[in-house]
């Protein structure tokens, strides 16, 4: 499985203003997320399980972070480190806050994504840096959350057309990145 983007996290200094901005931009109300440590809001931004989240910036300069779903967090972390990436935080659990578990489970039964009882945790995750210092995250979701994020049996895999288009792009003869936009006539 290709790791799938599932969450686009936008950190802001003023959560109320940031939430209002993205609600206006998306034309959707953002719902309060379940994070017990952090005030966060979310809304779906695609039909295949991608959420936009808006939350309080954790540190100066924190930028947008994309979270990718993986099937096996431990294996993904080993592969990440083996290819030069670093683990910034994690692996860590993504628990449902105890105070709202019962309410969440009751409401989840009414969800179109309900496929069985919700557990105590959404899964496990980790925050990463690639070799260039870009930040991203990976998450191994609990099976009960797969329908919400269009994973596993609910996934819509990359299509044959998308793979064919990628094959065409890979076969192009293009100059080195540093030469790609050089104009010899600028001389």
C-alpha positions as CSV (number, residue, x, y, z in Angstrom):
1,X,0.0,0.0,0.0
2,X,1.3,3.5,-0.9
3,X,1.2,5.6,2.3
4,X,-2.0,7.7,1.9
5,X,-2.3,11.3,3.0
6,X,-5.1,11.4,5.6
7,X,-4.6,14.6,7.6
8,X,-3.4,18.1,6.6
9,X,-2.6,19.9,9.8
10,X,-2.6,23.7,9.7
11,X,-1.0,25.2,12.9
12,X,-2.2,28.7,13.8
13,X,-1.4,31.2,16.5
14,X,-5.1,32.2,17.1
15,X,-7.3,29.1,16.9
16,X,-10.6,31.0,16.8
17,X,-9.4,33.3,13.9
18,X,-7.8,30.3,12.1
19,X,-10.9,28.2,12.4
20,X,-13.1,31.0,11.2
21,X,-10.7,31.6,8.2
22,X,-10.7,28.0,7.1
23,X,-14.5,27.6,7.7
24,X,-15.0,30.5,5.3
25,X,-12.4,29.1,2.8
26,X,-13.9,25.6,2.8
27,X,-17.5,26.7,3.1
28,X,-17.8,24.1,6.0
29,X,-18.0,24.3,9.7
30,X,-15.0,22.6,11.4
31,X,-15.8,20.2,14.3
32,X,-13.9,20.0,17.5
33,X,-11.4,17.2,17.4
34,X,-11.0,14.6,20.2
35,X,-7.4,15.5,21.1
36,X,-7.2,15.8,24.9
37,X,-3.9,17.7,24.9
38,X,-4.7,20.3,22.2
39,X,-7.7,22.4,21.0
40,X,-8.1,21.3,17.4
41,X,-10.8,21.5,14.7
42,X,-11.3,19.4,11.6
43,X,-13.4,19.0,8.4
44,X,-13.3,16.6,5.5
45,X,-11.7,18.0,2.3
46,X,-12.1,15.1,0.0
47,X,-14.3,12.1,-0.6
48,X,-11.5,9.6,0.1
49,X,-11.0,10.3,3.8
50,X,-8.7,13.3,4.0
51,X,-9.2,15.8,6.8
52,X,-8.0,19.3,7.3
53,X,-7.2,20.1,10.9
54,X,-6.6,23.5,12.4
55,X,-4.9,23.7,15.8
56,X,-2.7,25.9,18.1
57,X,0.9,26.2,16.8
58,X,3.1,24.0,19.0
59,X,6.4,25.9,18.4
60,X,7.6,29.0,16.5
61,X,7.9,28.3,12.8
62,X,5.8,25.2,12.8
63,X,4.4,24.7,9.3
64,X,1.7,22.7,7.7
65,X,2.2,19.0,8.3
66,X,0.7,16.2,6.2
67,X,0.0,12.9,8.1
68,X,0.2,9.7,6.1
69,X,-1.6,6.4,6.9
70,X,0.6,3.3,7.0
71,X,-0.4,-0.3,7.5
72,X,2.5,-1.1,10.0
73,X,3.9,1.8,11.9
74,X,6.9,0.0,13.3
75,X,8.0,-1.3,9.9
76,X,7.4,2.2,8.3
77,X,9.6,3.8,11.0
78,X,12.4,1.3,10.4
79,X,12.3,2.0,6.7
80,X,12.1,5.7,7.3
81,X,15.3,5.7,9.5
82,X,17.1,3.3,7.1
83,X,16.7,5.7,4.2
84,X,18.0,8.8,6.2
85,X,14.9,10.2,7.9
86,X,14.6,10.9,11.6
87,X,11.9,10.2,14.1
88,X,11.1,13.5,16.0
89,X,8.4,12.0,18.3
90,X,6.8,8.7,18.8
91,X,5.6,6.2,18.3
92,X,2.8,7.4,20.5
93,X,-0.8,6.3,21.2
94,X,-3.8,8.3,19.8
95,X,-6.3,7.6,22.6
96,X,-9.9,8.7,22.8
97,X,-10.2,10.9,25.8
98,X,-11.8,8.9,28.7
99,X,-14.2,11.8,29.5
100,X,-15.9,11.5,26.1
101,X,-15.4,7.9,25.1
102,X,-19.0,6.9,25.9
103,X,-20.5,9.9,24.1
104,X,-18.2,9.3,21.1
105,X,-19.1,5.7,20.9
106,X,-22.8,6.5,21.0
107,X,-22.4,9.2,18.2
108,X,-20.1,6.9,16.2
109,X,-22.9,4.3,16.0
110,X,-24.9,6.9,14.0
111,X,-22.0,7.6,11.6
112,X,-22.2,6.4,8.0
113,X,-18.6,5.1,8.7
114,X,-19.7,2.8,11.5
115,X,-18.4,-0.7,10.9
116,X,-18.1,-1.9,14.5
117,X,-17.5,-0.6,18.0
118,X,-14.9,2.1,18.5
119,X,-11.9,1.1,20.6
120,X,-10.1,3.2,23.2
121,X,-7.5,4.5,20.6
122,X,-7.6,5.8,17.1
123,X,-4.2,4.1,16.6
124,X,-0.5,5.0,16.9
125,X,1.5,7.7,15.2
126,X,4.9,9.4,14.9
127,X,6.3,12.8,13.8
128,X,9.2,12.7,11.4
129,X,11.7,14.7,9.5
130,X,12.9,13.7,6.0
131,X,16.6,14.1,5.2
132,X,16.0,17.7,4.2
133,X,14.3,18.6,7.5
134,X,10.7,18.6,6.2
135,X,8.2,17.6,8.9
136,X,5.5,15.0,8.3
137,X,3.7,12.4,10.3
138,X,2.6,8.8,9.9
139,X,-0.3,7.0,11.6
140,X,-1.4,3.4,11.9
141,X,-5.1,3.7,12.5
142,X,-7.1,1.1,14.5
143,X,-9.2,-1.0,12.2
144,X,-12.4,0.5,13.5
145,X,-11.3,3.9,12.0
146,X,-10.5,2.6,8.5
147,X,-13.9,3.4,7.0
148,X,-13.6,7.1,8.1
149,X,-10.2,7.5,6.4
150,X,-11.0,5.2,3.4
151,X,-8.2,2.7,4.4
152,X,-7.9,-1.0,4.2
153,X,-11.0,-2.6,2.7
154,X,-12.4,0.9,2.2
155,X,-9.4,2.2,0.3
156,X,-9.6,3.5,-3.2
157,X,-6.2,2.5,-4.6
158,X,-4.3,4.5,-7.1
159,X,-5.9,3.8,-10.5
160,X,-4.4,2.2,-13.6
161,X,-4.7,5.6,-15.3
162,X,-2.8,7.4,-12.6
163,X,0.0,4.7,-12.8
164,X,0.1,5.0,-16.6
165,X,0.4,8.8,-16.4
166,X,3.2,8.4,-13.8
167,X,5.0,5.9,-16.2
168,X,4.8,8.5,-19.0
169,X,6.2,11.2,-16.6
170,X,9.1,8.9,-15.6
171,X,10.0,8.2,-19.2
172,X,10.5,11.9,-20.1
173,X,13.9,13.1,-20.9
174,X,14.4,16.1,-18.8
175,X,17.5,18.0,-17.9
176,X,19.0,18.0,-14.4
177,X,16.9,19.9,-11.9
178,X,19.4,22.8,-11.8
179,X,19.2,23.1,-15.6
180,X,15.5,22.6,-16.1
181,X,14.5,26.3,-16.2
182,X,17.7,27.8,-17.6
183,X,17.0,29.7,-20.8
184,X,20.1,29.5,-23.1
185,X,18.8,32.7,-24.8
186,X,19.2,34.7,-21.6
187,X,22.9,34.5,-22.2
